[in-house]
Amino acid sequence: MSAARSQSTPGSELEALQCHFTWDLDASRPKLLRLKEKLEDVGTEEGNAWLGHLYNLRGYIQHKLGFTEDAQSFFKKAAEAFRQTREAASDEGPWLVVNYGNLAWLHHHLGEQAESQAYLSKVDALTNEYPSPSQDELHPEIYAEKAWTLMKFSGDKQLLAADCFQRAIRMQPDMVEWNSSRLIGLARASKHSETGLEADVLEEMRIAKEQDPENLYLAAAYLKQCAEKGERVEDEARELARKILRNPVSSYSGMKAVLRVYRSALSVDEAIGLAEEALENHPDVRFLKRCVALCYKWKIIFNSDSRPIRSTIDRAISLYQEVISLYPHSSLVKKIDLANIYAKANQAEAGHIYQELLERDLEPADQQMIYHHYANYLNFHRQDRRGSVRYHMKAAAIPHQSFFRDKSVKVLEKIRDRGRNRMCGEIEEFLANLPQP
């Protein structure tokens, strides 16, 4: 044991570890349950370079949800996955530092201090045997796992994740999957940006796609960016879709990403055809049911040319009802989608769903999302302009920074600037006194 550790306490040793328990990953139970469902859709087939990281995060979530035995099982699966994917001469290496740190914390919480101390010693041995190549920086394996975890844990941590990946890559540039994931994260971070993805990052994606040819998710993400910039990618999209159909089903397969390419570069009808074919090949996979439902939503909600035919509406409603039951903890957005599909079909069920959602006790960001969508429903489907303004105000009044709060504020500003609404004076006063989150 090092001299520094001999003078420290078990509590301080645990706090000094680099692992999920020290990375400020605290979240509400609803968010953890949503993330759990999301991670369950990631394939665990051989060849997934992120399998060890996936099991580590799933173990941490199970611990936070109170399922200790499941947590321990996932942490053990993580260690085995790392041993298989790293193909190193030794069974142990720096990639196990985070895993052993998690196990030290887990045994500490269980009151098993001897076991906790044993894992602390394992961490100490690994960090001494495999020091970071760069002084005053974490080992690249630790940066990479922290980056991947942040990407999955929160949508607003994509840039922080990209920075961690960049630090890892500078020290260990041969890990192509690290760079691929960094670029996927940057593409996600640009989703709501007014300027979109920067040209140099798009060029990096092109190069990374050649260096990581098996990463079909990256290939789909790259095509989506090209399509958004007006490039013709129809042939590449169809070829990529065939490859994805031949691969094992996973949320990492690139299916959802290539469907978005189909939507923008080909047609929603072709996207529906592709998604339905995938589901026909794997009829029991809930992730594919979710993909098909998404395509029908595009067809119905974003089609302003004509009213969808009855069979399309019925298929969409049936899919969404099933998907909601299959993702009980991630059903909020899907219920909004279902309500909007009912609204397009002029069915009263839309109002009933919104009333049920409005009565829920939700977190601020979710409450803002409900208020914003309900405001749009009142405006476009009920022609209730005053009620719509009221609910945009409700969304904006919640002092929490979010995408939907910003959208509602912009709607109110637009109404105010036009000056044609009877509530313009009230809106102007409301916006002038709106507190910053």
DALINVEN-V466006 format. One record per pair of residues at least 12 apart in sequence whose C-alpha atoms are under 6 Angstrom apart, sorted by the first residue. I is the first residue (numbers start at 1). J is the second residue. Records with the same first field share a line. If there is no record, write none. Layout:
I = J, J
//
This chain:
19 = 98, 101, 102
33 = 329
34 = 329, 330
41 = 250, 251
42 = 250, 251
43 = 250
52 = 78, 81, 82
55 = 74, 78
56 = 75, 78
59 = 71, 74, 75
95 = 141
97 = 123
100 = 119
104 = 116, 119
140 = 168
143 = 164, 168
144 = 165, 168
147 = 161, 164, 165
158 = 185, 189
162 = 182
165 = 182
216 = 254
217 = 253, 254
220 = 257, 258
224 = 261
227 = 265
259 = 271
272 = 295
275 = 292
293 = 319
296 = 316
339 = 353
368 = 395
369 = 404
371 = 391, 395
372 = 392
375 = 388, 391, 392
392 = 408
396 = 409
399 = 437
400 = 437
401 = 437
//
